[in-house]
Amino acid sequence: MSQAQNNNETGKVIRPGGTIGVLGGGQLGRMLALAGRAMGYRFVTLDPTPDAPCGQVADRQIVASYDDVEAARALAEQSDVITYEFENVDADVTGLLMAESYVPQGSQLLYTTQHRLREKRAIEAAGVKVAPYAEIASAEQLREAVQRFGTPCVLKTATGGYDGKGQWVIRSLDEVEEAFATLSKAKTELVLEQFIHFEKELSVIAARSPRGEVKAFPAAENIHINNILHLSIVPARTSESIQQEAERLAMRIAASLNVIGLIAVEMFLTRDGQLFVNELAPRPHNSGHYTMEACATSQFEQHVRAICNLPLGSTELLTPVVMVNVLGQHVEPLLDWIVKPESEQVAPGVTAKVHLYGKSESKHNRKMGHVNVLAGSTDAAMQWIEASDIWKSNN
């Protein structure tokens, strides 16, 4: 046991000075390492891309594929605790890390959230509502379920898929055969979800530590363009009671699933005030980036605190904020904006904090960074985003 570790009645504690291993070297790992380094931790990351975003700020990057068992063993040997920045971790690698290192998040949560059907059943077991759904094994089953749910409805692959990939919005029975044939190529189960006519999309980031402490960040209102998150608005533009209920549901799910670290809970809010959980992500999440400047503790520091079994930090919101994603097509306008005099950059009472992820290649619709716009109100932040012209090109 490293000198950076000690045990107590509530589990192992990894003290600052210890080394955190990160499976995955993308932007979430990068921001996690930046937050953890400020606390005194060291970092080693495993990612197949040389000079990956997390590798740029870690003490060391192991350049290898995610299913490379020997590379995973090297990560285990150098780490006091291991975390991951994405869900689709190879099962053999997960098993090895569990056997040879300390992975407080475990494998069960990954097993659950890697598969939409298992995830929905786990959410229901926590006593939280999901949209009506059906497992689909044939075009005939799909046709019957579409007739039962009505259109539109959404066919999804049970595994894989993000930012709108791996799904098909069925708008008529004429699409059934093509939708089934297309998504069946993924060689995984399919699930059909009844379309929820929602008023807003909300998300809550909750954290839980091995000692059983659970805290939730304020609910964010999310706006997507082309199935990619564009804005996260905090406080969410809904009643305080709805916000509190969303946070309560996220903490209930975190406790029911024995989460260690963070879990992002995405929800639909209907016109009549009902909340339906849509998806879970057992890691820091794009919709939680607003916490970096707007909360007393960022989601990344909170994740470090949780996996290292330190007391969780305050989730108090310090200022209204709107997080806006920077995609490939926004990078040049943002860089042009950065070099302007301060008087031309921001409006009175508005502060814009830029985070760029160090990715080597800027591609259309690829997430390259984000900006947290802090203001006296979310309306003022939204007005600044609209007036800045950085995000004119969203298509």
N, C-alpha and C positions, 0 to 999 in steps of 0.2 A: 504494500500500500504506500503510495506517494506521501511525502510530507505535506502535500497540498490537500490530503484527504483526512477526514476523521469521521468516526461513526458516533451516532447518538441514538436515542430510542426512536427517533423518527426517520432514520435512514442515513445513508452516507452523505457527508457534506464535502463539497469540493471548494476549498478556499481559494481566494485570489492568489495567483502564482502557479496554479495548476494549468494543465494543458487541455483544451477542448478540441476534440476532433470533429470535423464537419464533413459529412458525406454529401458531396455536392459543392460546386464552386461558383455558383451564380450570384446574383445580386443580393438574395436573401442572406446567404452565407457571408457576403462582404459586409453588409450592414450589421450582422450579428457580431462579426469579428471586430468591427470598429467600436461597437458598444462594449464588448467584453474586454478589449485591450485597455479601454479607459478605466476599467475596474481592476486591471492588473493580471488578467488571464493571458495565456499564450494560445496560439491556434495553429493547427495543422489541418489541411483540407485535402480531399481526394476528388479529382475531377479529370476527365480525359482531355480537356482543352488546355494547352499550355497558356500560362499567364491569364488564367481565369479571373473573373472579378474578385472572388474571395481570395484566390492565390496572391493577388497583388498586395493584399493587406495582412495576410497570414504570415506566421513565422516560416512556414514551409508548405509547399504544394506537392502532393504525390500525383504525378501525371499518369493516370491509368484509367481503364474503363471501369464502370461501376460493378461489373460482374467479375472483376479480377480478384480472386480470393487471396492471392499473395499480397496484393496491394492493400486489401482490407486488413490483412494481418499486420502489415506495417503500420497502418493507421491505428490499429488497436494497441500496438506496442508503444506508440509514442503519446497516447492520450490517457488522461485520467478519467475522462467522460466523453462519450460520443453522442452527437445529435445529427439530424439530417435536415436538409433544406427543401426536400421534395418527397412526394409520397411513393413513387414507383421504384422503390429500392429492391434490388434482387434478393429473392428469398434465401438463397445459399449464403450470400454475403451477410444478410441480417442474422442468420443463424450463427455464423462464425463470430460476428461481433458480440452477439449476446453471450456466447460461450467464453470468449477470450478478453472481453473488455467490459466496461460498465456503460450500459445503454439504458438509462432510466425510463426513456419513452417506451421501451420494450418493442415487441413485434406484434402484439395483439391489436393495438390501435392501427398500425399500418395495415394489417390483414383486414380490418374492418373498413377502413376508409379507402383502400385500393379498389373496392368493389361496391358499386352503387346499390346493389340489392342488400348486401350485408349492412351497408351504412344505413339504409332506410330502416331496416329492422332494428338496428341498434338505437336509432333515434326514437322510434316508436316505443322500444323497451324502456327508454328514459321518461316516457310519458309526455312526449312532445309530438306535435302533429307534423306530418309530411303530406305532400300532395298525393291524392289517390294514384296508385301505380299498379302495373301488372308485369310479370315476367313473360317475355315473348320468346317462343321457340320456333315459330313457323309463321308464314304469311297469313295463314288462316286465323291463327290466334291474334295476330296483329289487327286483322280486319275486324274481328269480333270486339276486341278491346277498343278500337277507334270508334266503333258504333256505340259502345257503352259509354265512353268518356265524352264523345263529341269532338268536334274540331274547333279550333286547332288543338293539337296535342303534340307531345315531344317524344320521339323515339331516341334513346341514347344507348351507347355501348356501356356494358357494366364496368369495364375497365378502360383506362386511358382516356384521352380526350380532355382538352382544356381550351379556354378562350373561344368556345363555340365549336371546336372540332369534336368529331365523334358523336354528332347528334343531327337530327333531322326534324324540323317542324312540319308536321303533317297537317295540311290545310284542307284536304279532301280525300275521300276514299280512293280516288284515282291514283293517289301517290303511294298507296300501301305496298304494292309489289316492288316498285323501284326503291322505296325507302328500306324495305326489308333486305332486298338483294344487295344494296350498297353497304349498309352497316354490318351485314352478316360477314362481309369480307374480313372484318376485324377478328374473327374466330374467337369471340367471347359472347357471353349471354347478352341479351338485349332487354331493356326495360322501357316500358311506355309510361309516361307521366301525363296525367290530366293537366291541362293548361290552367294555371291559376291566374285569374284576371286580377292582377295586383295593382295597387296604387303606388307603392314604393318598394324598392329593394333595399333591405337593411343588412348590416353584418355587425357582429360583435366578436371581438377577440377576447377569449377568456384564458386565464392561466391557472395551473394547479401544480403544487409542489409535492414531493414525496411525503412531506409532513401533513398533507391534506388541506393546506391553505388554498383557497380559491378566490380569485378576483377577476372582475371583468372591466374592460375599457368601455368608455361611452359608445353607444351605438352610432354607426356611420350610415348615412344614406348614400347609396351608390347609384351612379348613372353610367350605363354602358353605351358604347357606340361600336357597331359591328361586332358585338359579343365580347368586346375588350373593355375592361374597366377604364373609364375616362375620369370621373370625379368621385371623390368621397367627401361628403359634406357633414361636418360635425359642429354643433349638435345637429342631429337629423331633424328635418323639418316635419316633425310630427309631435304628438302630445308627449308630455313628460311621462305619463303612465305607460304609453306604448314603449318608450325608450327603456323604462325600467323593466317592463315585462320581457323585452328582448334580451336584456342583460341577465335577467333571472333564468331564462330558458338556456342561455349559453352556459351559465354556471351549473345548471342542472345536468346538462349533457356532459360537461367536463367531469363532474363528479361521478355520473353513472358509468362513463367509459373509462374511469380511472386514468384520466389524462395526466401525463407529466410533461410540463412545458406548456406550449400554447396550443389552442385549437381555435380556428376561425369558423364561425357559424354563420352561414349565409341564409337569409330569410326573405320571404315574400310577405308584405303587409297588404291585406285586402281592404277594400273600401269600408267594410263593416268592422274593421279593427282586429281581424284574426291574423295570427302569425303562423306561417308554415315554413318549416326548415327545408331549404333546398339542397345545400351541400355543406360538407365539413372539410376542413383542411388542417391536419395536425402539425402546424408549423407557423412561423410568422407569415403574414398575408399582405398582399398588395393594399387591401383596404385598411390596414393598420399602420401604414406609413405615416399617417398624419400625427401619430403619437410622438414622433421624433422631436418635434419642437413644441407641440401643443399640449402635451401631458407632462406631469411631474416625472413619470418614468416612461421610457419608450417601450414598444412591444419587444424590441431586441434585447434591451437590458432585462426586461421581465422574463424573457425566455432563458437567458443566462442564469438569472436568479433561480428560476424554477428547476432547471435541470441540475444545477449545482446545490439545490436544497437550501438556498439562503432565504431569509424572509422576503416575501414579495413586496415590491415597491408600490407607492401610491399611484392610483390610476386617475387621479384628479385631472380634469380638463382645465387648463390654464387660460385658454383663449379660443374663441371661435376659429375654425380653420377649414379650408378646402384643399384637399390633396388633388393634384391634377397630374396624370401620367404624361411622360414625354416619350413619344414613339419616334421611330426612325425619321419620319417626315417632319418632326418638330425640332430636331436637333439644331439644324442651321439657323432657323428663326430664334431659337433660344440662345445660341451662341452670339448671334448679332445683338440680342437684347442685353446680354451680360456685359458687353463692352460699352454700352451707353452710359452717359453720366447718370448719377443716382437720381437726379431730378427728373429724368426721363424714364427711369425704371419702375418706380412705384408711385402710387398715389398717397396723399397724406393718410396716416393711420394704417397703412398696409405694409406688411413685410413679406417678401417672397424669398424662401430658402430653397436653394437648388441642390439636388442630389443627382449626380451622374454616376453610372455604374461601371465605367471603365471597360465596356465591351468594345472589342476590336473592330467590329463591322456594324455599321448602321444600316438597318433594313427597314423597309416600309412595314409599319404596324408592329415592329419589334420593340419591346419595352427597353428603353435606353436610360431612363431616369424618371424622376418625378420632381415636382415643385410643391412645397407646402406654403400656401398663401394664408398668412395670419392677419386677421383684421378685427375690428370692433364688432362686426357681424358677418355672418356667412353671405348675406346679400352683397356687402361691400367687397368681399373676396371674389364672389362670382362676377361682379361687375368689372373688377380688375382683370380677371382671366379673359373675359369677353373682349375687353378693350385692348389687351396686350397684342393681339394678332398672332401670337405664337401658335395658337391652336386652330388657325383658320382651316388648315388642311387636315381633316379627320377622316378622309375617305381614301 
